[in-house]
Structure formats: C-alpha cells, structure tokens
Amino acid sequence: MEKSIIGTGIFNLDIVVKREYPQWPEMRPFEDKVVLEEVGGSCGNVMSILAWMGWNVRPIACLDDSPEGLKITEDLKRYGCDCQYVTNTPGGGTTILRCTHKLDKEGKHTMSVRAGSPGGSRFPKRHFLRARDEAQIFLDQLIEMPSLFFFDDPAAGNRLLAKVLRERGAMVYFEPSKVATNADLDAIKTSDIIKFSDENVPDVSFTDDFHGKLFIQTMGPKGVRYKYKSQPWEVVDALPIQNVVDTEGAGDCFTATFINAIAESGLTRSSIPSAISTAMASASRSVGYFGSKGFIEG
C-alpha cells in the first residue's frame, strides 16, 4: 500500500501538567508545572506519528485563529504533515485539553483531564466539514487520492468523506470513542477497520451485524483481540511494561504503528497478528514518556 493518508476528526492542544508537592506527604501547597504543550487528540496524534514515520499525511482540520489554534497547525507542520487542508479562521474551532498528573491521598498516581477552548471557555469547540456543502466541495476538488482515510468522529461530513473515498478506492479506518448511536453504526458501515478500547466499548455484540471488516478491541493488560471478516475473535497477549509514566496517547501510537505495519505487509488474516504485536510494542514503549508523542523525542 502507498503510504499516503488523509485524516480528520479530533485535534486538541494538549497541555500536560505535572503536579509537585514540596512538602509531601502534605497535599498542599503544590506546584503545577507545564511539561509540554502540543497538538493532541486522536486524529492529531495519529497524523503526527505517521508523518514522523515518513507518510504523506494530509490532515483536515478547521481550527480558529487563536494562538492555540495556530500552535496546533504549527505542530502538525513540525511533525511533517502537509497542512494544505488545515485552516485557521475565526469560524473554526479549537479545543484545549489540560491533563494534570498528580497523586491521590495514598500517594498513587492519578490524572485529571479538563477540556476547554481559547478565551477561558470551559467547553470544547470543534468544527468539522459540513456534509451539505464543505465536505462535498472538498471531495469535488480533491485530485490526489490517499491510500487510507482515517477518522475518529462520526460527524455527518466525516461519514460522507469516508463513504466517497472508500468508493474511490481508499481503505477507511474508523476509531470511535463509543458505539451508541446510528451515526456510530453508519460510520462503521462505511469503514474497513474499526478499532476501540474495551473501556469505551465493552459490548462487541454489534460486530455480528457487519461482515467483511476488521474489528480491533484493545484490552489493556489483557492484550488485544480482533475479529477479521467471518472469523471468530482471536487474542494477542499483552506485552510486559517496565516503566509507566503517561498512558495518554498509547492507543494513538498503537493505531499509527498498526496502519504503518499493514501498509508494508498488506491486510490479510496472516498479517494481522504480527501487525498488532508490532503496534503493541510501540504503544508499550510510548507510556514511558510524558505526552502522547514523547517517545519520538525520547
């Protein structure tokens, strides 16, 4: 498979914070120190990692023109993405995700996540291509087809892109955060590979209604299981992890590495276990660093 991808969905500005306790075991006072600020979100991470791996990556993102929105675009370019389909306009949307690593009263690591948008709003702000006009205009003007299309949000415009690009020959990879609505099911219908976690999607009975697809469910310390076409579920055992610093983004690292592996081997029944093992090894390494892409710098 040619290593070219177009992807759209969730792009955040991740702010990773480490809380330090100068008088531990006293919980207060504490100091919050920003470890890093960079592009995040499932699609943002997958696009960045694949670009770093040498792919021709063209993200679609409708961001605002705030400093945070411009920072996301700058980071995508820094990782090697072609940002011809990334816009920064007043009508766009930018979400900020503040992830704070801290200790509970027993001294165990925990993390809190707070979403917002520029200007101090407590609400995420996103804009996806509208199905009724923007998505169709994009498709009409698209000349260079990707070999793969990735999306992680079942918005109507994203589903239209998936449907048409699949009809034009692209493989479609969908990563839902849940499977609970007709939009989720319609997105699955238009996809070839669907990956989710057992934490977000514990009930996999819906997979029986779809044929000719690859379903992947990550299960943390229990490993990964997959269902390919009409075959029963099979499990790939988890790998040992020596050092856990930050688990955020491990799933995105898995996704990018799996996509890269099947591009090299092809998507067949015999190639899937090896591709999953390779992806698990990469994800296991990534948790030893702060941030979703810390392993790249490490």
Buried (B, 14 or more C-beta within 10 A) or exposed (E): BEBBBBBBBBBBBBBBBBBEBEEEEEBEEBEEEEBBBBBBBBBBBBBBBBBBBEBBBBBBBBBBBBEBBBBBBBBBBEBBBBBEBBBBEEEBBBBBBBBBBBBEEEEEEEBEEEBBBBEEEEEBBBBBBBBEEBBBEBBEEBEEEBBBBBBBBBBBBBBBBBBBBBEEEBBBBBBBBEBEEEBBBBBBBBBBBBBBBBEBBEEBEBBEEBEEBBBBBBBEEEBBBBBBEEEEEBBBEBEEBEEEBBBBBBBBBBBBBBBBBBBEBEBEEEBBBEBBBBBBEBBBBBBBBBBBBBBBEE
